[in-house]
């Protein structure tokens, strides 16, 4: 997809439905899809589905983000994410909404080349995923003087890496969002760049109303909310419209005075020996114990059925990760973890399933582990 198309008024005025990714075959002719953009997402089950966002919803998000980040017609949004993902698409939408310059990195990710590109194009605002920030920090690259803001989304950027990035001058701001919300729901303020980087709490953008269910699932309502979901079953497409002004997510959060603290996903909590275990919390702990040596997205902890404990926990790594780092981190975890958080021996995958943004595809990884002939001994 030519991302510059997204910065043209003709695109935003066109009522024809548009797929932001590789939609095989023609789009089904549902009248509800007129004026909408479709984004592919796997969901927690791994089954593909398409989220429909209206163009007014996408622009409502873009305008809210621009206001929050001080974007003006003199700014320049730089795109270094896939445009078929809502985070990358949103960068181009924000450039259109602000009437400001837009540049696309448009090449294989390389942290040094990225820093040079930022300087050459005088980019002021961009969005990155945690793995990209990790690469900039690992390479010890300093930020160019033009850059004012990096919105970090698509995953968890740990405090250590965020603080190391700030020390090198990279203006990283933690954010929280999802495809169903046209990208950002909560984003750190510009003022927070003057303080130490923190992962939470994160202020809600003004366009969003939020509340929690009795079990702490986030519920949101606002003008940038998705219109519905397109799903194919047995070669037949069905469009499921959103029926309520509120959308209940699978994310667990706390809310206080319009500040949000993510707690993980409800579908990533499993029972082990009768105790509820948060897989993402264990992953964050391992990253923290690695002191920045484990890259976000380089591994996951998956749960596999176990006759005695109900579930057993398996750390699964990309085969490129240094084994000495893995052994050191897992040993430190084993020394302090209670029995229900103990991990089995690590598994290494030569082909580690990832999304275009580098996020591990948990369903595919779990399926691969389950299909293995042998389960590693504890």
VMD Tcl script that draws the C-alpha trace (Angstrom):
set ca {
  {0.00 0.00 0.00}
  {1.28 3.47 -0.90}
  {1.07 5.27 2.42}
  {1.14 8.71 0.77}
  {-2.38 7.92 -0.49}
  {-3.54 8.25 3.10}
  {-2.45 11.88 3.24}
  {-4.69 12.94 0.34}
  {-8.16 14.37 0.71}
  {-9.45 12.20 -2.14}
  {-8.83 9.09 -0.02}
  {-10.77 10.40 2.95}
  {-13.69 11.53 0.76}
  {-13.97 8.21 -1.11}
  {-16.93 6.20 0.29}
  {-15.68 2.87 -1.08}
  {-14.57 0.41 1.62}
  {-10.81 0.04 1.84}
  {-8.65 -2.80 3.14}
  {-5.49 -1.67 4.92}
  {-3.88 -5.08 4.38}
  {-3.81 -8.12 2.18}
  {-7.50 -8.91 1.81}
  {-7.68 -11.91 -0.53}
  {-10.34 -11.45 -3.16}
  {-12.81 -8.61 -3.41}
  {-14.28 -7.04 -0.31}
  {-17.78 -8.35 0.44}
  {-20.52 -5.93 -0.52}
  {-21.99 -5.00 2.84}
  {-23.57 -1.53 2.85}
  {-22.32 -1.10 6.43}
  {-18.74 -1.03 5.13}
  {-19.12 2.11 2.99}
  {-16.68 4.75 4.16}
  {-14.80 2.26 6.34}
  {-11.25 0.94 6.51}
  {-10.65 -2.71 7.42}
  {-7.74 -3.84 9.60}
  {-6.77 -7.46 10.04}
  {-6.26 -8.71 13.57}
  {-5.77 -12.20 14.91}
  {-7.39 -11.76 18.31}
  {-6.45 -13.95 21.26}
  {-7.63 -17.17 19.57}
  {-5.44 -16.72 16.53}
  {-8.42 -16.77 14.14}
  {-8.18 -13.85 11.67}
  {-10.85 -11.19 11.66}
  {-11.20 -7.72 10.22}
  {-12.03 -4.66 12.31}
  {-14.05 -1.99 10.50}
  {-13.25 1.61 11.42}
  {-15.08 4.50 9.78}
  {-12.99 7.25 8.26}
  {-14.52 9.82 10.64}
  {-13.47 7.55 13.55}
  {-9.91 7.34 12.25}
  {-9.74 11.11 11.85}
  {-11.23 11.66 15.32}
  {-8.38 9.59 16.72}
  {-5.80 11.39 14.57}
  {-6.99 14.82 15.65}
  {-7.05 13.84 19.32}
  {-3.50 12.49 19.16}
  {-2.28 15.60 17.34}
  {-3.76 17.88 20.00}
  {-2.28 15.76 22.78}
  {1.21 15.79 21.24}
  {1.34 19.41 20.14}
  {1.37 18.67 16.41}
  {1.08 21.76 14.17}
  {1.18 22.38 10.40}
  {4.93 22.90 10.84}
  {5.47 19.42 12.31}
  {6.52 16.32 10.40}
  {5.15 12.85 11.08}
  {7.56 10.04 10.21}
  {6.32 6.52 9.46}
  {8.51 3.54 10.42}
  {5.70 1.02 11.01}
  {3.64 -1.00 8.52}
  {0.82 1.15 7.15}
  {-1.57 -1.81 7.13}
  {-1.41 -1.85 10.94}
  {-3.62 0.70 12.69}
  {-0.58 2.25 14.42}
  {1.21 2.91 11.13}
  {-1.99 3.92 9.34}
  {-2.65 6.38 12.14}
  {0.67 8.15 11.54}
  {-0.37 9.01 7.98}
  {-3.87 9.97 9.14}
  {-2.38 12.37 11.68}
  {-0.24 14.04 9.01}
  {-3.37 14.56 6.88}
  {-5.41 15.84 9.83}
  {-2.69 18.31 10.84}
  {-1.89 19.39 7.26}
  {1.77 18.81 8.09}
  {4.67 17.06 6.36}
  {4.78 13.28 6.11}
  {7.78 11.04 5.46}
  {8.05 7.26 5.25}
  {11.17 5.30 6.26}
  {10.24 2.70 3.66}
  {13.12 0.27 4.06}
  {14.23 -2.66 6.17}
  {14.52 -1.68 9.82}
  {17.99 -0.53 10.78}
  {18.45 1.70 13.85}
  {21.42 3.68 12.51}
  {19.75 4.27 9.15}
  {16.56 5.26 10.96}
  {18.35 7.91 13.04}
  {19.98 9.33 9.90}
  {16.63 9.37 8.10}
  {15.00 11.23 10.99}
  {17.66 13.94 10.85}
  {17.65 14.27 7.07}
  {13.86 14.68 6.97}
  {13.58 16.78 10.14}
  {10.94 14.42 11.54}
  {9.35 15.78 14.73}
  {6.90 13.00 15.60}
  {6.92 9.25 15.06}
  {5.65 5.98 16.47}
  {7.71 2.89 17.27}
  {7.21 -0.51 18.87}
  {9.27 -1.58 21.92}
  {11.64 -3.77 19.87}
  {12.68 -0.77 17.78}
  {13.38 1.32 20.88}
  {15.36 -1.59 22.30}
  {17.50 -1.65 19.13}
  {18.24 2.09 19.36}
  {19.29 1.72 22.99}
  {21.41 -1.39 22.35}
  {23.22 0.41 19.53}
  {23.81 3.45 21.77}
  {22.45 5.81 19.12}
  {21.53 9.34 20.17}
  {18.44 11.13 18.96}
  {18.59 13.80 16.23}
  {17.76 17.32 17.37}
  {14.59 17.64 15.28}
  {12.71 14.81 17.01}
  {10.18 15.87 19.66}
  {8.06 12.76 20.32}
  {8.14 8.98 19.95}
  {4.86 7.31 20.79}
  {5.65 3.74 21.85}
  {2.83 1.29 21.24}
  {2.18 -2.27 20.16}
  {3.54 -3.76 23.37}
  {5.15 -3.12 26.73}
  {8.31 -0.98 26.89}
  {9.90 -1.79 30.24}
  {11.03 0.97 32.56}
  {14.73 0.16 32.23}
  {14.75 0.38 28.44}
  {12.55 3.47 28.48}
  {14.88 5.23 30.91}
  {17.93 4.21 28.87}
  {16.27 5.61 25.75}
  {15.58 8.90 27.54}
  {19.23 9.05 28.62}
  {20.19 8.92 24.93}
  {17.74 11.73 24.19}
  {14.97 9.65 22.63}
  {11.64 11.29 23.65}
  {9.71 8.08 24.29}
  {6.13 8.32 25.54}
  {4.28 5.26 26.76}
  {0.90 4.67 25.18}
  {-1.95 2.18 25.38}
  {-4.30 1.42 22.54}
  {-5.89 -1.17 20.28}
  {-7.19 -1.62 16.75}
  {-10.80 -1.34 17.93}
  {-10.03 2.20 19.15}
  {-8.28 3.38 15.96}
  {-4.97 3.32 17.87}
  {-4.41 5.31 21.07}
  {-6.67 5.32 24.11}
  {-4.17 6.64 26.66}
  {-0.83 8.36 26.06}
  {1.72 10.02 28.31}
  {1.85 13.82 28.18}
  {4.60 15.99 26.74}
  {5.26 17.26 30.27}
  {6.24 13.73 31.29}
  {9.33 14.02 29.09}
  {10.75 16.24 31.83}
  {10.48 13.43 34.39}
  {11.77 9.88 34.64}
  {10.16 7.41 32.22}
  {7.38 5.39 33.85}
  {5.25 2.64 32.35}
  {2.06 3.73 34.16}
  {-0.33 5.28 35.00}
  {-1.19 6.70 31.56}
  {-3.68 9.55 31.05}
  {-6.71 8.87 28.86}
  {-7.12 10.97 25.73}
  {-10.05 13.39 26.14}
  {-12.15 11.68 23.43}
  {-12.48 8.49 25.49}
  {-14.81 7.56 28.29}
  {-13.65 4.52 30.23}
  {-14.84 2.30 33.05}
  {-14.14 -1.17 34.34}
  {-16.34 -4.22 34.67}
  {-16.63 -6.00 38.03}
  {-13.70 -8.24 37.02}
  {-11.59 -5.19 36.00}
  {-11.97 -5.50 32.23}
  {-11.66 -2.18 30.45}
  {-14.78 -0.76 28.80}
  {-14.48 2.21 26.42}
  {-16.78 4.57 24.59}
  {-15.89 7.36 22.18}
  {-16.01 8.72 18.62}
  {-13.03 6.63 17.42}
  {-14.56 3.27 18.32}
  {-14.83 0.58 15.65}
  {-18.10 -0.03 13.82}
  {-18.03 -3.81 13.74}
  {-16.15 -6.97 12.84}
  {-15.96 -8.93 9.58}
  {-15.40 -12.67 9.99}
  {-15.25 -15.50 7.45}
  {-16.61 -18.91 8.42}
  {-16.99 -21.79 5.94}
  {-16.15 -19.44 3.05}
  {-19.00 -17.10 4.02}
  {-18.43 -13.55 5.21}
  {-20.53 -12.14 8.03}
  {-20.44 -8.61 9.36}
  {-21.12 -8.25 13.08}
  {-21.91 -4.62 13.92}
  {-21.08 -3.18 17.31}
  {-24.43 -3.01 19.08}
  {-23.55 -0.88 22.09}
  {-21.91 2.49 22.55}
  {-19.53 0.71 24.95}
  {-16.96 -1.90 23.99}
  {-15.74 -4.32 26.64}
  {-12.17 -5.44 26.01}
  {-10.21 -8.44 27.28}
  {-7.69 -6.12 28.93}
  {-7.50 -5.81 32.69}
  {-6.78 -2.32 34.02}
  {-7.16 -0.01 36.95}
  {-8.63 3.47 36.44}
  {-8.19 6.42 38.74}
  {-8.93 10.06 37.89}
  {-8.77 9.27 34.15}
  {-5.39 7.58 34.49}
  {-5.10 4.00 33.25}
  {-2.75 1.28 34.46}
  {-2.66 -1.88 32.29}
  {-2.69 -5.15 34.25}
  {-2.55 -7.61 31.35}
  {-5.13 -9.59 29.42}
  {-7.80 -11.68 31.04}
  {-7.23 -14.39 28.42}
  {-3.56 -14.61 29.38}
  {-4.27 -15.67 32.95}
  {-4.36 -19.37 33.71}
  {-4.73 -21.57 36.77}
  {-1.59 -23.43 37.91}
  {-1.88 -25.56 41.05}
  {-5.04 -23.66 41.89}
  {-3.37 -20.22 41.64}
  {-4.16 -17.63 38.96}
  {-0.98 -16.84 37.00}
  {-0.50 -13.88 34.66}
  {1.71 -14.92 31.72}
  {2.48 -11.34 30.71}
  {3.54 -10.47 34.25}
  {6.10 -13.30 34.17}
  {7.38 -12.05 30.81}
  {7.81 -8.53 32.17}
  {9.67 -9.92 35.17}
  {12.08 -11.84 32.91}
  {12.75 -8.71 30.85}
  {13.42 -6.73 34.02}
  {15.78 -9.42 35.32}
  {17.71 -9.35 32.03}
  {18.60 -5.67 32.58}
  {17.64 -4.86 29.01}
  {19.37 -7.83 27.40}
  {16.11 -9.60 26.51}
  {14.36 -7.82 23.68}
  {10.57 -7.38 23.87}
  {8.98 -9.73 21.39}
  {11.90 -12.17 21.45}
  {10.05 -14.66 23.64}
  {6.75 -15.56 25.26}
  {5.61 -17.72 28.13}
  {2.86 -20.10 27.00}
  {0.56 -22.35 29.01}
  {0.13 -25.98 28.03}
  {-2.31 -28.46 29.62}
  {-0.89 -30.48 32.51}
  {-2.65 -33.42 34.16}
  {-1.48 -32.52 37.66}
  {-1.19 -28.74 37.74}
  {-3.93 -27.94 35.15}
  {-1.39 -25.91 33.20}
  {2.40 -25.88 32.89}
  {4.37 -22.81 31.82}
  {6.89 -22.96 28.97}
  {9.19 -20.08 28.01}
  {9.59 -20.06 24.22}
  {12.42 -18.05 22.65}
  {13.46 -16.99 19.21}
  {16.47 -19.15 18.38}
  {18.58 -16.04 17.81}
  {18.46 -15.09 21.51}
  {21.75 -15.70 23.33}
  {21.45 -18.93 25.32}
  {23.68 -17.66 28.12}
  {21.29 -14.73 28.70}
  {18.34 -17.13 28.73}
  {19.97 -19.46 31.26}
  {20.96 -16.59 33.56}
  {17.50 -15.01 33.54}
  {15.64 -18.29 34.01}
  {17.96 -19.31 36.84}
  {17.29 -16.02 38.63}
  {13.56 -16.53 38.15}
  {13.69 -20.10 39.47}
  {15.49 -18.98 42.63}
  {12.60 -16.73 43.66}
  {9.46 -17.95 41.91}
  {6.75 -19.73 43.91}
  {5.86 -23.22 42.74}
  {2.90 -22.15 40.65}
  {5.12 -19.75 38.64}
  {7.88 -22.27 37.94}
  {8.85 -22.60 34.28}
  {9.67 -25.71 32.31}
  {12.88 -25.89 30.30}
  {13.00 -23.27 27.55}
  {12.09 -24.05 23.97}
  {13.83 -22.43 21.00}
  {12.09 -21.82 17.68}
  {14.04 -21.28 14.47}
  {10.98 -19.63 12.93}
  {9.42 -17.59 15.70}
  {5.90 -16.54 14.60}
  {5.46 -12.76 14.69}
  {3.01 -10.17 13.45}
  {4.21 -7.42 11.06}
  {4.92 -5.27 14.14}
  {7.10 -7.96 15.68}
  {4.57 -9.04 18.31}
  {4.74 -12.78 19.00}
  {1.75 -14.69 17.67}
  {0.89 -16.58 20.83}
  {-1.71 -18.87 19.35}
  {0.67 -20.09 16.65}
  {3.55 -20.50 19.12}
  {1.38 -22.45 21.56}
  {0.12 -24.68 18.76}
  {3.68 -25.40 17.67}
  {4.72 -26.35 21.19}
  {1.68 -28.56 21.64}
  {2.35 -30.31 18.34}
  {5.90 -31.16 19.34}
  {6.49 -34.83 20.01}
  {8.07 -34.16 23.38}
  {7.36 -31.77 26.19}
  {10.60 -30.59 27.81}
  {11.28 -31.93 31.29}
  {11.07 -29.50 34.21}
}
mol new
graphics top color blue
foreach p $ca { graphics top sphere $p radius 0.5 }
foreach p [lrange $ca 0 end-1] q [lrange $ca 1 end] { graphics top cylinder $p $q radius 0.2 }
display resetview
